[in-house]
């Protein structure tokens, strides 16, 4: 009968998996931040407006679209960073458990 607890190696794999997810989310935030403002796949320039429909019509100027991209990238950086921080702690704890169990 098993106790239902993970081994340190399983915990390490889980931590590394979430570390990769955190890095991917932060990378997405970086790519959003450096990309030009787009609307429907087309690059926007001064004077352009972006019209989107999701329940109601919304029109955004170039500056509003840049602001939206900036907010999205910040959210990605924060969420990715928190996941990286937590998974790094889990990775260190798992390695320490593995070292203790081999002694």
Buried (B, 14 or more C-beta within 10 A) or exposed (E): EEEEEEEBEEBBBBBBEBBEBBBEBBEBBBEBBEEEBEBEEEEBEEEBEBEEEEEEEEEBBBEBBBEBBEEBBEEBBEBBBEBBEBBBEBBEBBBEBBEEEEE
